[in-house]
Amino acid sequence: MPVEEFVAGWISGALGLVLGHPFDTVKVRLQTQTTYRGIFDCVVKTYRHESLLGFFKGMSFPIASIAVVNSVLFGVYSNTLLALTATSHRERRAQPPSYAHVFLAGCTGGFMQVYCLAPFDLIKVRLQNQTEPRARPGSPPPRYRGPVHCAVSICQEEGPRGLFRGAWALMLRDTPTLGIYFVTYEWLCRQSTPEGQSPSSASVLVAGGFAGILSWAVATPLDVIKSRMQMAGLKHRVYRGVLDCMASSVRQEGLGVFFRGLTINSARAFPVNAVIFLSYEYLLRWWG
Ligand SMILES: CN(C)C(=N)NCCC[C@H](N)C(=O)O
């Protein structure tokens, strides 16, 4: 099994993560808290209250976990294509796989990454939702002191299964949308590249950026539900499942709830995924 794809997936994921984390914090807050009037209000309040560091809350764990998560996504994707089409990454420009195969491989990568992503994503969301400024003498300490304390507290208070809260919604979000993600990337690359050649850097950037936007646009409704289910344990709010969370969110806030965070998610998705695909492609070309 070729391992370069796993390593390239890890490095490219880390680059994308650092670039996109501040946008991600604003998105998570808009999706799970009702105190903000919009993106601008959330950015201003976060900055005033928590300084620039507020936007980077919860980033250390994803940085550590991206090694596993993104390498599983890209590694499983590429190796599933290898199993389906018997072509390696190098041969795929000359013998492009069908879009059905690309979709299937993307869905498999998305499905497999959920197992690694679920606990890390839960901890990220809980830490991002802590709006207290950094500890000052006399001010109440935040609920979680950091990622490890957060993981231990969840295990103690909600049981080890608590770490997988929202995992069903995450699986429903990621399995089809990662199929869409890779199909969009492949389609846009092929449209802008003469047959048999490798896509230029500009093509990769644009195709990666739009693949990110489209897949996140489709993923946003389930992303909202996933984030709410992840926060539910903390707020002692009990949802009976994904459908119950959907129904109760719509009842209280209307259908617009499914589109919370869509604008900021799209603004984040373009640069993040452009950088992910560019670094992934170049690392693989560089290694031969
Ligand atoms: C719609 N979904 C779930 C995705 N496109 N997932 C791929 C993740 C790529 C990158 N880490 C990001 O956060 O955008």
The ligand as an SDF file (V2000), in Angstrom:
LIG
                    3D

 14 13  0  0  0  0  0  0  0  0999 V2000
  -17.4280   19.0600    3.3190 C   0  0  0  0  0  0  0  0  0  0  0  0
  -16.3410   18.4550    3.9990 N   0  0  0  0  0  0  0  0  0  0  0  0
  -16.6220   17.7410    5.2160 C   0  0  0  0  0  0  0  0  0  0  0  0
  -15.0760   18.5060    3.4660 C   0  0  0  0  0  0  0  0  0  0  0  0
  -14.8500   19.0200    2.3930 N   0  0  0  0  0  0  0  0  0  0  0  0
  -14.1070   17.9000    4.1330 N   0  0  0  0  0  0  0  0  0  0  0  0
  -12.7440   17.8860    3.6730 C   0  0  0  0  0  0  0  0  0  0  0  0
  -11.9960   18.6710    4.6560 C   0  0  0  0  0  0  0  0  0  0  0  0
  -11.0190   19.5620    4.0500 C   0  0  0  0  0  0  0  0  0  0  0  0
  -10.5140   20.6190    5.0030 C   0  0  0  0  0  0  0  0  0  0  0  0
   -9.8660   20.0170    6.1520 N   0  0  0  0  0  0  0  0  0  0  0  0
  -11.5870   21.5870    5.4420 C   0  0  0  0  0  0  0  0  0  0  0  0
  -11.8130   21.6690    6.6430 O   0  0  0  0  0  0  0  0  0  0  0  0
  -12.1730   22.2690    4.6170 O   0  0  0  0  0  0  0  0  0  0  0  0
  1  2  1  0
  2  3  1  0
  2  4  1  0
  4  5  2  0
  4  6  1  0
  6  7  1  0
  7  8  1  0
  8  9  1  0
  9 10  1  0
 10 11  1  0
 10 12  1  0
 12 13  2  0
 12 14  1  0
M  END
$$$$
